[in-house]
Amino acid sequence: MEITEVLRQGIITEKSVKLQEQNKYTFKVALDANKIDVRRAVETIFGVKVVSVNIVRLPGKPKMIRRRGAAPRPVEAREWKKAIVTLREGQTIDALKA
């Protein structure tokens, strides 16, 4: 897997902004990425030193499609993966600062 394919996007929510105070940054990552892939991608792209990586696999929420003139039908849920990356003390990722 290419390094540029591992990180999908940064996540900026209230919880992730609070984690940034503890030097932890949150990313949406590829489903087949592991901790080693995420560590290499963050260190290469942002030029920082990673202390640890935690990964969470989240189930998707099922949705209902409603259209005029047709019966509602369920759409398959899409699962996704979130990585919480802890950086070395004193280092930051400016692209994710809120």
Secondary structure, DSSP 4 states (H G I P E B T S, - for coil): --HHHHEEEE---HHHHHHHTTTEEEEEE-TT--HHHHHHHHHHHH---EEEEEEEEEPPPPEEE--TTS--EEE----EEEEEEEEPTT---GGG--
